[in-house]
Amino acid sequence: MTSKTLLCLPALLLASCSVGPNFALPDLALPAKWKNGKTASVSDLPMPGEWWRLYGSSDLNRLVDQAMSSNQDLRGALARVETARALIGVQASEWFPQLSFKDAMQYERLSQTSFGANLPPGIPLPSIQRRRFQSLFEFGWELDLWGRVRRGVEGAKASEAAAAETLAAQRLSLASEVARLYFLAHSMDKQIGVVNETLEWRQEAMKLQESRFKGGLANEMDVSRAKTELELARNDLASLERQRGNAENALAVLCGQLPSTFKLSHNAALPSPPRVPGGLPSTLLQRRPDIRAAEQKMREANAQIGVAKASFFPAFKIGGTGGLESIGTVDFYDAKSRTLTIGPSMTLPIFQGGRLKANLAASKARYEESLAAYRQSILTAIREVEDSMLDSQGYARQSAALNDAIKAAQETQRLAELRYQKGLASYFEVVDANRTVLNAKLLAAQVEGQRLIATVAMLKALGGGWK
């Protein structure tokens, strides 16, 4: 490279640009309002950062705090953020000159045949065995004329932002799962209480039928039915206790605890469902961390297109070495052992067998993949909000209907017992009425828990709290 080219390098550096497309968010047709927003329990108030405190449960608050500090998956996600943050420095280092030091000793033996063939006749052959000593500084700097490094740093920053948003999404999912399991476990507690009450009634009914049978006032079928209903209630109790234990064990793992040492208090009162701040569909783009993560991944893929395009252009470098070099150690530190090479260079790809074109096509395809993932994340988010609003509305109607059904079923049971005592009905009618009361109470307890879980799902779908 000539001295004129060397003088032009600063001008080229100042005129450098970043090849590849600049990032822009795609146009999206979002709905103006929610389909079920008017009927669901949604308000226009801002959502608190720690949204789980809307339920007013100190136990739930403590469990979520414990999960946030001890969950192992969350710690892994935090480490991935730190990794991505460090990789920004790896990419940015290519902006700066690279300087290294090399200290080496080499033993060399020249070919006697080859070396001697180049000497004039009569000239004795010098020593063909020697030791070469080097202490050199090596310098290199690639001028980022086409923005390859800039696009690489841009992609690394987007990758770090995507990891941070993924961490936020994981925190949101963790808090919502802790809340879901907490309400599920205490809904099971309420159902267990209903079954225990039924067990007491059926045990008394069993004793009564056995006494009536001994006195000749009841037949064997009445005793058999009473025993059947008693054992079925015990089966329901065992099933509920098993499910409650599974929920408690899952909650222990989320909180980073051993299930064998983790205990969740029993019979905690379930809170009333809070009014959930809703907002508009367009706010999901800012509120949902998974959507923001998908956006950052799209930014990263877009930057990689620029990196791939920059590979088509010539690479300009300035490099050199300087230090001491000698054959043997006698004169190694003398001034005459100094050596220096420095100068610019240019590398232009001529033929790569289609590698550069294929790499560019792959980077464009990865961008299209990230664009599709971004759009899909928005569609999924809108569906999750609509589903949770629909669930909240449906469970509220179910709860009201079941409360009326319990009152009617209890009245039916009272009348069936009166009819049986007066000999106007069989014991089967009493059993059937009691079974209806049990099922209605169990359903009411289930729906109460599911209604709270639906509000948790709505808070998660809306993006949780933010500051």
C-alpha positions as CSV (number, residue, x, y, z in Angstrom):
1,M,0.0,0.0,0.0
2,T,1.4,3.4,-1.0
3,S,1.9,6.4,1.3
4,K,-1.0,8.2,-0.5
5,T,-3.3,5.4,0.6
6,L,-2.0,5.7,4.1
7,L,-2.7,9.5,4.2
8,C,-6.3,8.8,2.9
9,L,-7.1,6.4,5.7
10,P,-8.2,9.1,8.2
11,A,-10.5,10.5,5.6
12,L,-11.9,7.0,5.0
13,L,-12.4,6.6,8.7
14,L,-14.3,9.8,9.0
15,A,-16.5,8.9,6.1
16,S,-17.2,5.4,7.5
17,C,-20.8,4.2,7.6
18,S,-22.8,1.3,8.9
19,V,-24.1,-1.0,6.1
20,G,-27.2,-2.9,6.6
21,P,-30.8,-1.9,7.4
22,N,-31.5,0.4,10.4
23,F,-34.0,-1.1,12.8
24,A,-37.6,-0.1,12.8
25,L,-40.6,-1.7,14.5
26,P,-43.1,-3.2,12.1
27,D,-46.6,-1.7,11.8
28,L,-49.1,-3.6,13.9
29,A,-52.9,-3.5,13.8
30,L,-53.9,-3.6,17.5
31,P,-57.5,-3.6,18.7
32,A,-58.7,-0.3,20.3
33,K,-60.2,-2.1,23.3
34,W,-60.6,-5.4,24.9
35,K,-63.5,-7.7,23.9
36,N,-64.4,-8.5,27.5
37,G,-63.0,-5.4,29.2
38,K,-66.4,-3.9,30.1
39,T,-67.6,-7.0,32.0
40,A,-64.4,-8.2,33.6
41,S,-63.1,-6.8,36.9
42,V,-60.8,-4.3,35.3
43,S,-60.0,-0.7,36.4
44,D,-58.0,2.2,34.8
45,L,-55.8,2.6,37.9
46,P,-52.0,2.1,37.5
47,M,-50.7,-1.3,38.6
48,P,-48.3,-1.5,41.5
49,G,-44.8,-2.9,40.9
50,E,-45.4,-5.7,43.4
51,W,-48.8,-6.5,42.1
52,W,-49.3,-9.6,44.3
53,R,-49.7,-7.2,47.3
54,L,-53.2,-6.3,45.8
55,Y,-54.4,-9.5,47.5
56,G,-53.5,-8.3,51.0
57,S,-52.0,-11.6,52.1
58,S,-48.8,-11.4,54.2
59,D,-48.1,-15.1,53.7
60,L,-48.3,-14.7,49.9
61,N,-46.0,-11.6,50.0
62,R,-43.5,-13.6,52.1
63,L,-43.5,-16.5,49.7
64,V,-43.1,-14.4,46.6
65,D,-40.2,-12.5,48.2
66,Q,-38.6,-15.9,49.2
67,A,-39.0,-17.2,45.6
68,M,-37.5,-14.0,44.1
69,S,-34.4,-14.4,46.3
70,S,-34.0,-18.2,46.3
71,N,-35.4,-19.6,43.0
72,Q,-32.6,-21.4,41.1
73,D,-34.1,-20.9,37.6
74,L,-34.2,-17.1,38.3
75,R,-30.5,-17.2,39.4
76,G,-29.7,-18.9,36.1
77,A,-31.5,-16.2,34.2
78,L,-29.6,-13.5,36.1
79,A,-26.3,-15.2,35.2
80,R,-27.4,-15.2,31.5
81,V,-27.9,-11.4,31.7
82,E,-24.4,-11.0,33.2
83,T,-23.0,-13.2,30.4
84,A,-24.7,-11.1,27.7
85,R,-23.5,-7.9,29.4
86,A,-19.9,-9.1,29.4
87,L,-20.2,-10.1,25.7
88,I,-20.9,-6.4,24.8
89,G,-17.3,-5.7,26.0
90,V,-16.0,-8.5,23.8
91,Q,-17.6,-7.0,20.7
92,A,-16.7,-3.4,21.6
93,S,-13.0,-4.4,22.1
94,E,-12.7,-4.7,18.3
95,W,-13.0,-0.9,18.1
96,F,-9.6,-0.4,19.7
97,P,-6.1,-1.3,18.6
98,Q,-4.8,-4.7,19.8
99,L,-1.4,-4.8,21.4
100,S,0.3,-7.9,22.6
101,F,3.8,-9.0,23.6
102,K,5.6,-12.1,22.3
103,D,8.7,-13.6,23.8
104,A,10.0,-16.7,22.0
105,M,13.1,-18.9,21.5
106,Q,13.3,-21.2,18.5
107,Y,15.8,-23.8,17.5
108,E,16.4,-23.9,13.7
109,R,18.2,-26.2,11.4
110,L,18.5,-25.2,7.8
111,S,18.6,-27.6,4.9
112,Q,22.2,-28.2,4.0
113,T,21.3,-29.2,0.4
114,S,19.0,-26.2,-0.2
115,F,21.2,-23.6,1.5
116,G,24.4,-24.9,-0.1
117,A,22.9,-24.9,-3.6
118,N,22.6,-21.1,-3.5
119,L,26.2,-20.4,-2.5
120,P,28.9,-19.6,-5.1
121,P,31.5,-22.3,-5.7
122,G,34.3,-22.3,-3.2
123,I,32.3,-20.5,-0.4
124,P,32.3,-22.6,2.7
125,L,28.9,-23.6,4.1
126,P,28.1,-21.6,7.3
127,S,26.5,-23.1,10.4
128,I,23.0,-24.4,9.5
129,Q,22.0,-24.9,13.2
130,R,21.1,-21.9,15.3
131,R,18.9,-20.5,18.0
132,R,16.6,-17.5,17.3
133,F,15.6,-15.2,20.2
134,Q,12.6,-12.7,19.9
135,S,11.0,-10.2,22.2
136,L,8.4,-8.4,20.1
137,F,5.4,-6.1,20.6
138,E,2.7,-6.9,18.0
139,F,0.2,-4.3,17.0
140,G,-3.0,-4.5,15.0
141,W,-6.0,-2.2,14.3
142,E,-8.9,-2.8,11.9
143,L,-10.6,0.4,10.8
144,D,-14.4,-0.1,11.1
145,L,-15.2,1.7,7.8
146,W,-18.3,-0.3,7.1
147,G,-19.8,-0.6,10.6
148,R,-19.1,-4.3,11.1
149,V,-18.0,-3.7,14.7
150,R,-20.7,-1.1,15.3
151,R,-23.4,-3.6,14.1
152,G,-21.8,-6.3,16.2
153,V,-21.9,-4.0,19.3
154,E,-25.5,-3.1,18.4
155,G,-26.5,-6.7,18.3
156,A,-24.6,-7.5,21.6
157,K,-26.5,-4.7,23.3
158,A,-29.8,-6.0,22.0
159,S,-28.9,-9.5,23.2
160,E,-28.2,-8.1,26.7
161,A,-31.5,-6.2,26.7
162,A,-33.3,-9.4,25.5
163,A,-31.7,-11.3,28.4
164,A,-32.8,-8.7,30.9
165,E,-36.3,-8.7,29.6
166,T,-36.4,-12.5,29.6
167,L,-35.3,-12.2,33.3
168,A,-38.2,-9.8,34.0
169,A,-40.6,-12.2,32.2
170,Q,-39.3,-15.1,34.3
171,R,-39.8,-13.0,37.5
172,L,-43.4,-12.3,36.4
173,S,-44.0,-16.0,35.7
174,L,-42.5,-17.0,39.0
175,A,-44.6,-14.6,41.1
176,S,-47.8,-15.6,39.2
177,E,-47.0,-19.3,39.7
178,V,-46.4,-18.8,43.4
179,A,-49.7,-17.0,43.7
180,R,-51.5,-19.6,41.7
181,L,-50.2,-22.5,43.8
182,Y,-50.8,-20.5,47.0
183,F,-54.5,-20.0,46.1
184,L,-54.8,-23.6,44.8
185,A,-53.5,-25.0,48.1
186,H,-55.8,-22.9,50.2
187,S,-58.7,-23.7,47.9
188,M,-57.9,-27.4,48.6
189,D,-57.9,-26.5,52.4
190,K,-61.4,-25.1,52.0
191,Q,-62.6,-28.2,50.1
192,I,-61.0,-30.5,52.7
193,G,-63.0,-28.6,55.4
194,V,-66.2,-29.2,53.4
195,V,-65.4,-32.9,53.2
196,N,-64.5,-33.1,56.9
197,E,-67.9,-31.6,57.7
198,T,-69.6,-34.1,55.5
199,L,-67.6,-36.9,57.0
200,E,-68.9,-36.0,60.5
201,W,-72.5,-35.9,59.2
202,R,-72.1,-39.2,57.4
203,Q,-70.4,-40.9,60.4
204,E,-73.4,-39.8,62.6
205,A,-75.8,-41.0,59.8
206,M,-74.0,-44.4,59.7
207,K,-74.3,-44.8,63.5
208,L,-78.0,-43.8,63.3
209,Q,-78.7,-46.3,60.5
210,E,-76.9,-49.1,62.4
211,S,-78.9,-48.3,65.5
212,R,-82.2,-48.2,63.5
213,F,-81.3,-51.5,61.9
214,K,-80.7,-53.1,65.3
215,G,-84.1,-51.8,66.4
216,G,-85.8,-53.0,63.3
217,L,-86.6,-49.5,62.0
218,A,-84.2,-49.7,59.0
219,N,-83.2,-52.3,56.5
220,E,-79.7,-53.5,55.4
221,M,-79.9,-51.4,52.2
222,D,-80.0,-48.2,54.3
223,V,-77.0,-49.3,56.3
224,S,-75.1,-50.2,53.1
225,R,-75.9,-46.8,51.5
226,A,-74.7,-45.0,54.6
227,K,-71.5,-46.9,54.7
228,T,-71.0,-46.3,50.9
229,E,-71.4,-42.6,51.2
230,L,-69.1,-42.5,54.2
231,E,-66.3,-44.3,52.3
232,L,-66.8,-42.1,49.3
233,A,-66.3,-39.1,51.4
234,R,-63.1,-40.6,52.8
235,N,-61.9,-41.2,49.2
236,D,-62.6,-37.5,48.4
237,L,-60.6,-36.5,51.5
238,A,-57.6,-38.6,50.5
239,S,-57.7,-37.3,47.0
240,L,-57.8,-33.6,48.1
241,E,-55.0,-34.1,50.7
242,R,-52.8,-35.7,47.9
243,Q,-53.5,-32.8,45.6
244,R,-52.9,-30.3,48.3
245,G,-49.6,-32.0,49.2
246,N,-48.5,-31.8,45.5
247,A,-49.2,-28.1,45.4
248,E,-47.2,-27.5,48.6
249,N,-44.2,-29.5,47.2
250,A,-44.3,-27.5,44.0
251,L,-44.4,-24.3,46.0
252,A,-41.4,-25.4,48.0
253,V,-39.3,-25.9,44.9
254,L,-40.3,-22.5,43.5
255,C,-39.1,-20.9,46.7
256,G,-35.8,-22.8,46.5
257,Q,-36.7,-25.0,49.5
258,L,-36.6,-28.7,50.2
259,P,-40.2,-30.1,50.0
260,S,-39.5,-32.2,53.1
261,T,-38.9,-29.2,55.3
262,F,-41.3,-26.7,53.7
263,K,-44.7,-26.2,55.4
264,L,-47.6,-24.0,54.2
265,S,-50.1,-22.9,56.8
266,H,-53.6,-24.5,56.6
267,N,-57.0,-22.9,56.4
268,A,-55.8,-19.4,55.5
269,A,-58.8,-17.3,54.4
270,L,-59.0,-16.7,50.7
271,P,-59.1,-13.0,49.9
272,S,-61.6,-11.3,47.6
273,P,-60.5,-10.9,44.0
274,P,-59.0,-7.4,43.5
275,R,-60.0,-5.1,40.7
276,V,-57.2,-5.5,38.1
277,P,-55.8,-2.5,36.3
278,G,-56.3,-3.1,32.6
279,G,-55.2,-0.3,30.3
280,L,-55.4,-0.6,26.5
281,P,-54.1,-3.4,24.2
282,S,-51.4,-1.1,22.9
283,T,-49.9,-0.8,26.4
284,L,-48.9,-4.5,26.2
285,L,-46.0,-3.5,24.0
286,Q,-44.5,-1.6,26.9
287,R,-45.8,-3.7,29.8
288,R,-45.2,-7.3,28.7
289,P,-41.5,-8.2,29.2
290,D,-41.8,-11.2,26.8
291,I,-42.9,-8.8,24.0
292,R,-40.0,-6.5,24.8
293,A,-37.6,-9.5,24.8
294,A,-38.9,-10.5,21.4
295,E,-38.4,-6.9,20.1
296,Q,-34.8,-6.9,21.3
297,K,-34.1,-10.3,19.7
298,M,-35.4,-8.8,16.4
299,R,-33.0,-5.8,16.9
300,E,-30.2,-8.3,17.4
301,A,-31.1,-10.2,14.2
302,N,-31.4,-6.9,12.3
303,A,-27.9,-5.9,13.4
304,Q,-26.4,-9.2,12.3
305,I,-27.6,-8.4,8.7
306,G,-25.3,-5.4,8.8
307,V,-22.4,-7.6,10.1
308,A,-23.0,-10.0,7.2
309,K,-23.1,-7.2,4.6
310,A,-19.9,-5.7,5.9
311,S,-18.1,-8.9,5.0
312,F,-18.5,-8.1,1.3
313,F,-16.4,-4.9,1.6
314,P,-12.6,-4.6,1.9
315,A,-11.1,-4.7,5.4
316,F,-8.4,-2.0,6.1
317,K,-5.9,-2.7,8.9
318,I,-2.9,-1.1,10.4
319,G,-0.4,-3.5,11.9
320,G,3.2,-4.1,12.8
321,T,5.8,-5.6,15.1
322,G,8.7,-4.1,17.0
323,G,11.3,-5.3,19.5
324,L,14.5,-7.3,19.6
325,E,15.6,-10.3,17.5
326,S,18.9,-12.1,17.3
327,I,20.6,-15.3,16.4
328,G,22.1,-16.4,19.8
329,T,22.1,-14.5,23.0
330,V,25.4,-12.6,22.8
331,D,24.1,-9.4,21.0
332,F,20.4,-9.7,21.9
333,Y,20.2,-6.5,23.9
334,D,22.4,-4.4,21.6
335,A,20.8,-1.6,19.5
336,K,21.6,-3.5,16.3
337,S,19.2,-6.2,17.3
338,R,16.2,-3.9,17.0
339,T,13.5,-4.8,14.5
340,L,10.4,-2.9,13.3
341,T,7.7,-3.5,10.8
342,I,4.6,-1.3,10.5
343,G,2.1,-0.4,7.7
344,P,-1.4,-0.5,6.5
345,S,-3.0,-3.4,4.6
346,M,-6.2,-4.1,2.7
347,T,-8.0,-7.4,2.3
348,L,-10.7,-7.7,-0.3
349,P,-12.8,-10.9,-0.7
350,I,-12.7,-12.1,-4.3
351,F,-14.0,-15.6,-4.3
352,Q,-15.5,-17.3,-1.3
353,G,-17.5,-20.1,-2.9
354,G,-20.8,-18.4,-2.0
355,R,-20.1,-18.3,1.7
356,L,-20.7,-14.6,2.1
357,K,-24.0,-14.7,0.2
358,A,-25.2,-17.7,2.1
359,N,-24.3,-16.0,5.4
360,L,-26.2,-12.9,4.4
361,A,-29.2,-15.0,3.4
362,A,-29.1,-16.8,6.7
363,S,-29.0,-13.6,8.7
364,K,-32.0,-12.2,6.7
365,A,-33.9,-15.5,7.4
366,R,-33.1,-15.2,11.1
367,Y,-34.5,-11.7,11.1
368,E,-37.7,-12.9,9.5
369,E,-37.9,-15.7,12.1
370,S,-37.5,-13.1,14.9
371,L,-40.2,-10.9,13.3
372,A,-42.6,-13.7,13.2
373,A,-41.8,-14.5,16.9
374,Y,-42.4,-10.9,17.8
375,R,-45.8,-10.8,16.1
376,Q,-46.8,-14.1,17.6
377,S,-45.9,-12.9,21.1
378,I,-48.3,-10.0,20.6
379,L,-51.1,-12.3,19.4
380,T,-50.5,-14.6,22.3
381,A,-50.5,-11.8,24.8
382,I,-53.8,-10.4,23.5
383,R,-55.4,-13.9,23.6
384,E,-54.1,-14.4,27.2
385,V,-55.6,-11.1,28.4
386,E,-59.0,-11.9,26.7
387,D,-59.0,-15.4,28.1
388,S,-58.3,-14.2,31.6
389,M,-61.0,-11.5,31.4
390,L,-63.4,-14.1,30.2
391,D,-62.5,-16.5,33.0
392,S,-62.8,-13.8,35.6
393,Q,-66.3,-12.9,34.4
394,G,-67.3,-16.5,34.1
395,Y,-66.1,-17.5,37.5
396,A,-67.9,-14.6,39.1
397,R,-71.2,-15.7,37.6
398,Q,-70.5,-19.3,38.6
399,S,-69.8,-18.3,42.2
400,A,-73.1,-16.4,42.4
401,A,-75.0,-19.3,41.0
402,L,-73.3,-21.9,43.3
403,N,-74.1,-19.8,46.4
404,D,-77.8,-19.9,45.5
405,A,-77.5,-23.6,44.7
406,I,-76.0,-24.4,48.1
407,K,-78.9,-22.6,49.8
408,A,-81.4,-24.6,47.8
409,A,-79.5,-27.9,48.3
410,Q,-79.4,-27.4,52.1
411,E,-83.1,-26.7,52.1
412,T,-83.7,-29.9,50.0
413,Q,-81.6,-31.9,52.5
414,R,-83.6,-30.5,55.5
415,L,-86.9,-31.5,53.8
416,A,-85.6,-34.9,52.8
417,E,-84.5,-35.6,56.4
418,L,-88.0,-34.6,57.7
419,R,-89.7,-36.8,55.1
420,Y,-87.5,-39.7,56.1
421,Q,-88.2,-39.2,59.8
422,K,-91.9,-39.2,59.1
423,G,-91.6,-42.3,56.9
424,L,-92.6,-40.5,53.7
425,A,-89.3,-41.1,51.9
426,S,-86.6,-43.6,51.7
427,Y,-83.1,-43.1,53.0
428,F,-81.8,-42.9,49.5
429,E,-83.5,-39.5,49.2
430,V,-81.6,-38.2,52.2
431,V,-78.3,-39.6,50.8
432,D,-78.9,-38.0,47.4
433,A,-79.7,-34.6,49.0
434,N,-76.6,-34.7,51.1
435,R,-74.5,-35.7,48.1
436,T,-75.9,-32.7,46.2
437,V,-74.9,-30.3,49.1
438,L,-71.4,-31.8,49.2
439,N,-70.9,-31.4,45.5
440,A,-72.2,-27.8,45.5
441,K,-70.0,-26.8,48.3
442,L,-66.9,-28.4,46.7
443,L,-67.6,-26.7,43.5
444,A,-68.1,-23.4,45.3
445,A,-64.7,-23.8,47.0
446,Q,-63.1,-24.7,43.7
447,V,-64.6,-21.8,41.8
448,E,-63.5,-19.4,44.6
449,G,-59.9,-20.6,44.1
450,Q,-60.2,-20.5,40.3
451,R,-61.6,-17.0,40.4
452,L,-58.5,-15.8,42.3
453,I,-56.2,-17.8,40.0
454,A,-58.0,-16.1,37.0
455,T,-57.1,-12.7,38.4
456,V,-53.5,-13.8,38.8
457,A,-53.5,-14.9,35.1
458,M,-55.0,-11.5,34.2
459,L,-52.2,-9.7,36.1
460,K,-49.6,-11.8,34.4
461,A,-51.2,-11.4,31.0
462,L,-51.3,-7.6,31.4
463,G,-47.5,-7.6,32.1
464,G,-47.5,-7.5,35.9
465,G,-46.5,-4.3,37.6
466,W,-43.9,-1.9,36.4
467,K,-42.3,1.3,37.6
